[in-house]
Amino acid sequence: MGTPLAERIRPTALDDVVGQTHLVGEGKPLRRIIESGRIPNMIFYGPSGVGKTTIARIIAKRTDMELHKLNGTSASISDIKEIIAQTQTFGGINGILLYLDEIQYLNKKQQQSLLEYIEDGSITLIASTTENPYFYVYNAIISRCTMFEFKPVDPDDIRSAVRRAFQFMADELGRKLQLSGGVVEHISHGCGGDVRKAMNTVELCLLSADDDGSVLKVTMDTANALTQRSNMRYDRDGDEHYDTLSALQKSIRGSDPDAAVHYAARLCEAGDIISLSRRLLVIASEDIGLAYPMAVPIVKACVDSAMQLGLPEARLPLAEAAILLATAPKSNSAIMAVDMALSDVRKGEATGFPRALQNKHFDGDEAAEKGQHYLYPHDFPNHWVQQQYLPDNLAGRKYYEYGDNKTEQMSKAYWEKIKK
């Protein structure tokens, strides 16, 4: 029994695959392709343990092509050349099916070496990756492949696989099985949509179960201990990292404190308080902005406290900041204004200065009108005087529009009164 349970129990037919019904359910596109027998070049992408390798193996069994397998973490250019050489042999007369796992680890030259052969059909490529292929797979490969996205498996789908795995291993061990109430559900929810992780947890539970020689007893304490933190899917350099930060900001922007604190908790649990702190500081200016300007110093104080405290206590000021921002009034007037101004600057319209604003007091001989003529606002009533501040070519340009929140509307009313 040296082979892991996840491998021993791996499905060999589409009907036994757990989850991915949007791809291999009755009448779904990937299932129709597989059943047609005409297999195109494909890339499967999605998180680990959701069926990419399993479905690739099922496809290989249904074809007459010679199957070769490579893993991008260990494959070399010589391994690829060896497979290419097989296309000219009797074994490759019906074509070669290459299953390339973790394609993102192959460099550009290694990926390009396959192009000619997947183009003419002598090699059919099924590649899998846990990363976004549009970032990690070269365009020339992508343009020749059909993409299929695999998703985390729903706990309800995993539940049947967990029950089957418990019974499968108990039969192997020649023991009866006794599971405490809630064990199956706990493992199904605690694996984060990763079927392989669920199978590994089942195996560990049975290997550490109470065994009286005839009955294996798995308790909730055992299941809980072996699934601790296993439901976290997080990679600081991967899609999960950016998806979590994006969900956090959009939840705060949408004024949902429950969702905001949920995503903040995910980042805390992953130990990534630096990314969480940086994003909270951005949100304070980008999404709350001038509707509640005090959000910036308050969030900065929360972030400073979190950095001094460290985890687990850092979760407290960071949760406070997330909830404060989610429940604060919102305004994007500042980011809209600066982005419009940046657009003009990048188009080359940032030329010159009004003479009154320059940091010089003497005019050259070429100046048609002598004198700076700067009007000092503090010398005038209400500390304001009409004067041009934008460059001549942008005079009258409007970047900032007052937001419809109380704070900005009060400012608007004040300046409208003064400037009349």
C-alpha positions in Angstrom: 0.0 0.0 0.0 2.9 2.4 -0.7 0.8 4.1 -3.4 -1.3 7.0 -1.9 -5.0 6.4 -1.5 -5.8 9.2 -3.9 -4.0 7.3 -6.6 -5.4 3.9 -5.7 -9.0 5.2 -5.8 -8.6 7.5 -8.9 -11.6 7.3 -11.2 -11.2 5.5 -14.5 -14.5 6.7 -16.1 -16.1 10.1 -16.6 -19.2 9.1 -14.6 -17.0 8.5 -11.6 -15.3 11.9 -11.7 -16.2 14.1 -8.7 -17.2 17.6 -9.6 -16.5 19.5 -12.9 -20.0 18.9 -14.1 -19.8 22.1 -16.1 -17.2 20.3 -18.3 -18.0 16.5 -18.1 -21.6 16.4 -17.2 -24.1 15.0 -19.7 -24.1 17.1 -22.8 -21.3 19.4 -21.6 -18.6 20.4 -24.1 -15.6 18.5 -22.8 -17.6 15.3 -22.4 -18.8 15.6 -26.0 -15.3 16.1 -27.3 -14.0 13.1 -25.4 -16.9 10.9 -26.6 -16.3 12.0 -30.2 -12.9 10.4 -30.1 -11.4 13.4 -31.9 -9.2 14.9 -29.3 -7.8 18.5 -29.9 -4.9 20.1 -28.2 -6.1 21.2 -24.8 -5.0 23.1 -21.7 -6.6 22.3 -18.4 -6.2 25.0 -15.8 -7.4 25.3 -12.2 -6.3 24.5 -8.6 -4.7 21.3 -7.5 -6.7 18.2 -6.8 -9.8 18.9 -8.8 -9.5 16.3 -11.6 -7.2 17.6 -14.3 -4.9 14.6 -14.3 -7.8 12.2 -13.8 -9.7 13.4 -16.9 -6.5 13.5 -19.0 -5.8 9.8 -18.1 -9.4 8.9 -19.0 -9.0 10.6 -22.4 -5.7 8.7 -23.0 -7.5 5.4 -22.3 -10.1 6.2 -24.9 -7.7 6.8 -27.8 -5.5 4.6 -29.9 -2.6 7.1 -29.6 0.6 6.2 -27.8 0.6 8.0 -24.4 3.6 9.8 -23.0 3.7 11.8 -19.8 6.0 14.6 -18.7 6.0 16.9 -15.7 7.1 20.4 -16.3 9.0 20.5 -13.0 11.5 17.9 -14.1 11.2 17.6 -17.9 14.2 18.6 -20.0 14.6 19.5 -23.7 16.1 16.0 -24.3 12.9 14.4 -22.8 10.8 16.4 -25.3 13.1 15.5 -28.2 12.8 11.8 -27.3 9.0 12.0 -27.5 9.3 13.9 -30.8 11.5 11.2 -32.2 8.7 8.7 -31.4 6.5 10.4 -34.1 8.6 8.7 -36.8 8.4 5.2 -35.3 5.8 2.5 -35.8 4.5 3.1 -32.2 3.6 6.7 -33.2 1.7 5.8 -36.4 -1.6 6.7 -34.8 -0.2 9.8 -33.3 1.2 10.5 -29.9 -0.8 11.9 -26.9 1.4 13.9 -24.7 0.1 14.7 -21.2 2.2 17.5 -19.9 1.6 18.3 -16.3 2.6 21.7 -14.8 3.4 23.2 -18.2 4.1 26.6 -16.7 7.5 25.3 -15.5 8.7 24.7 -19.1 10.7 27.6 -20.5 9.9 29.3 -23.8 12.4 27.1 -25.9 11.0 23.9 -24.4 7.4 24.9 -25.2 8.3 26.1 -28.7 9.9 22.8 -29.5 6.5 21.2 -29.5 4.8 23.8 -31.9 5.6 22.1 -35.2 4.3 18.7 -34.0 1.1 19.9 -32.4 0.5 22.0 -35.5 0.6 19.0 -37.9 -1.2 16.6 -35.5 1.6 14.1 -35.0 1.5 15.1 -31.3 -1.8 15.9 -29.4 -1.0 18.0 -26.4 -3.0 17.9 -23.2 -1.4 20.3 -20.8 -2.4 21.1 -17.2 -1.4 24.0 -15.0 -2.4 25.4 -11.7 -1.6 29.0 -12.9 -3.4 31.3 -15.3 -2.2 30.0 -18.7 -2.5 33.5 -20.2 0.3 34.6 -17.9 2.5 31.4 -17.9 2.0 29.7 -21.2 3.4 31.2 -24.4 0.9 32.6 -26.9 1.9 30.3 -29.7 0.9 27.3 -27.6 -2.3 29.0 -26.3 -3.4 29.8 -29.9 -3.2 26.1 -30.8 -5.1 24.8 -27.8 -8.6 24.8 -26.4 -8.9 26.1 -22.8 -10.9 24.4 -20.1 -11.1 25.8 -16.6 -11.4 23.4 -13.7 -13.0 24.7 -10.5 -12.7 23.8 -6.8 -15.1 20.9 -6.1 -18.2 21.6 -4.1 -18.3 20.0 -0.6 -21.6 18.2 -1.5 -19.8 16.5 -4.4 -16.7 15.6 -2.3 -18.9 14.0 0.4 -19.7 10.9 -1.7 -16.0 10.6 -2.6 -15.0 10.7 1.1 -17.5 8.0 2.0 -16.3 5.8 -0.8 -12.7 6.4 0.2 -13.3 5.4 3.8 -15.0 2.2 2.8 -12.4 1.4 0.1 -9.5 1.7 2.6 -11.4 -0.2 5.3 -12.0 -3.1 2.9 -8.3 -3.0 2.0 -7.4 -3.2 5.7 -10.0 -5.9 6.3 -11.7 -4.0 9.1 -15.2 -2.8 9.8 -15.6 1.0 9.9 -17.1 3.2 12.6 -17.3 7.0 11.9 -18.4 9.5 14.5 -21.2 11.8 13.4 -20.0 14.7 11.3 -16.6 13.3 10.2 -17.5 13.0 6.5 -19.0 16.5 6.4 -16.0 18.0 8.3 -13.5 16.5 5.9 -15.6 17.5 2.8 -15.8 21.1 3.9 -12.2 21.3 5.3 -10.4 20.4 2.1 -11.0 23.6 0.3 -12.5 22.0 -2.8 -9.4 19.8 -3.3 -10.4 16.1 -3.7 -6.8 14.9 -3.4 -6.5 16.6 -0.1 -9.7 15.0 1.1 -8.4 11.6 0.1 -5.1 12.2 1.9 -7.1 13.2 5.0 -9.2 10.0 4.9 -6.0 7.9 4.6 -4.5 9.7 7.6 -7.6 9.3 9.7 -7.7 5.6 9.1 -4.0 5.1 9.7 -4.4 6.9 13.1 -7.8 5.5 14.0 -8.6 3.5 17.1 -8.2 -0.2 16.0 -9.4 -3.0 18.3 -8.5 -5.6 15.6 -11.8 -5.7 13.9 -13.3 -2.2 13.9 -11.6 1.1 12.9 -13.0 4.0 14.8 -12.6 7.6 13.5 -13.6 10.3 15.9 -14.3 14.0 15.3 -11.2 14.9 17.3 -9.0 12.9 14.9 -10.7 14.4 11.8 -10.5 17.9 13.2 -6.8 17.5 14.0 -5.9 16.2 10.5 -7.9 18.9 8.6 -6.6 21.9 10.5 -6.0 24.9 8.1 -6.4 22.5 5.1 -9.2 24.6 3.7 -6.9 27.5 2.9 -6.0 27.9 -0.7 -3.5 30.7 -0.9 -0.4 31.4 -3.0 1.3 34.7 -2.6 2.4 34.7 -6.2 -0.7 33.2 -7.7 -4.2 34.0 -8.7 -5.6 33.2 -5.3 -3.5 36.0 -3.8 -4.8 38.6 -6.2 -8.4 37.3 -6.2 -8.5 37.6 -2.4 -7.2 41.2 -2.5 -9.6 42.1 -5.3 -12.5 40.6 -3.4 -11.5 42.5 -0.3 -11.4 45.8 -2.1 -14.7 45.3 -4.0 -16.5 44.2 -0.8 -15.3 47.4 1.0 -16.2 49.5 -2.1 -19.6 47.8 -2.0 -20.0 48.7 1.7 -20.4 45.0 2.8 -18.6 44.8 6.2 -19.2 41.0 6.5 -17.6 40.2 3.2 -14.8 42.7 4.0 -13.9 41.1 7.3 -14.1 37.6 5.7 -11.5 38.3 3.1 -9.4 40.2 5.7 -9.6 37.0 7.8 -8.4 34.9 4.8 -5.3 37.0 4.5 -4.6 36.9 8.2 -5.0 33.2 8.3 -2.5 33.0 5.4 -0.1 35.2 7.4 -0.1 37.8 4.7 -0.7 41.0 6.8 1.6 43.0 4.6 -0.6 42.7 1.5 -3.7 43.2 3.6 -2.2 46.4 5.1 -1.1 47.8 1.8 -4.5 47.2 0.2 -6.4 48.8 3.2 -4.2 51.9 2.8 -5.0 52.1 -0.9 -8.7 51.7 -0.3 -8.8 54.5 2.3 -7.8 57.0 -0.4 -9.2 55.3 -3.5 -12.7 54.4 -2.4 -13.4 56.4 0.7 -11.4 59.4 -0.2 -12.8 62.9 0.5 -16.1 61.5 1.8 -14.3 60.7 5.1 -10.7 62.0 4.9 -10.0 60.8 8.5 -10.1 57.3 7.2 -6.5 57.7 6.0 -4.8 58.4 9.3 -7.1 56.0 11.2 -6.2 53.1 8.8 -2.5 54.1 9.0 -2.7 53.9 12.8 -4.4 50.4 12.5 -1.7 49.2 10.1 1.1 50.5 12.3 -0.5 48.7 15.3 -0.7 45.5 13.3 2.9 45.6 12.3 4.0 46.2 15.8 1.8 43.5 17.3 2.2 40.8 14.7 -0.1 37.8 14.4 -2.4 36.7 15.9 -3.1 40.1 17.6 -2.7 42.0 14.3 -6.0 40.6 13.2 -7.8 43.1 15.6 -6.7 46.5 14.2 -6.8 45.1 10.7 -10.4 43.9 11.1 -11.2 47.3 12.6 -9.8 49.0 9.6 -11.7 46.8 7.2 -15.0 47.3 8.9 -14.4 51.0 9.2 -13.7 51.4 5.5 -16.7 49.2 4.5 -19.1 51.2 6.6 -17.7 54.6 5.8 -19.2 56.9 3.1 -17.6 56.5 -0.3 -16.1 58.9 -2.8 -13.8 58.3 -5.8 -13.6 62.0 -6.7 -9.9 62.2 -5.8 -8.8 59.2 -8.0 -11.0 60.4 -10.9 -9.4 63.9 -10.6 -5.8 62.7 -10.5 -6.3 60.1 -13.3 -7.7 62.8 -15.6 -4.8 65.1 -14.8 -2.3 62.3 -15.4 -4.0 61.6 -18.8 -3.3 65.2 -19.8 0.3 65.0 -18.5 1.0 61.8 -20.4 -0.5 63.3 -23.6 2.1 66.0 -23.4 -0.2 68.8 -22.4 1.8 69.6 -19.3 3.6 72.6 -20.8 4.7 75.8 -19.0 3.3 77.7 -16.0 1.3 80.8 -15.6 3.9 83.6 -15.1 2.4 84.5 -11.7 3.2 81.0 -10.3 6.8 80.8 -11.4 9.7 80.7 -8.9 11.4 83.7 -10.5 11.0 87.4 -10.0 12.8 89.0 -12.9 11.8 88.8 -16.6 14.1 88.4 -19.5 14.3 90.9 -22.3 12.1 88.7 -24.4 9.1 89.1 -22.0 6.4 91.2 -23.6 4.9 92.0 -20.2 7.2 92.6 -17.2 6.4 91.6 -13.7 5.1 88.4 -12.0 1.8 89.9 -11.0 1.1 87.1 -8.4 -1.9 87.8 -6.2 -1.3 86.6 -2.6 -4.7 85.0 -1.5 -4.2 85.8 2.2 -4.3 89.6 1.3 -7.9 89.2 0.2 -11.2 88.7 1.9 -11.8 85.0 2.8 -8.3 84.3 1.7 -9.3 83.9 -1.9 -8.9 85.8 -5.2 -9.6 84.9 -8.8 -6.4 84.0 -10.5 -5.3 81.5 -13.2 -3.3 78.5 -11.8 -3.4 76.0 -14.7 -1.1 76.3 -17.6 -2.4 78.5 -20.5 -3.2 75.6 -22.7 -5.2 73.9 -20.0 -6.9 77.0 -18.5 -10.5 76.2 -17.5 -9.9 72.4 -17.5 -12.0 70.6 -14.8 -10.5 67.6 -13.1 -12.2 67.5 -9.8 -16.0 67.1 -9.3 -17.4 67.3 -5.8 -18.7 63.9 -4.6 -22.3 63.6 -3.5 -21.4 62.9 0.2 -21.9 65.2 3.1 -18.3 66.2 3.5 -17.6 67.2 -0.1 -21.0 68.9 -0.5 -20.2 71.1 2.6 -16.9 72.1 0.9 -18.7 72.8 -2.3 -21.3 75.0 -0.6 -18.5 76.9 1.2 -16.5 77.7 -1.9 -19.6 78.5 -4.0 -20.5 81.1 -1.4 -16.9 82.5 -1.3 -16.4 82.6 -5.0 -19.6 84.4 -5.7 
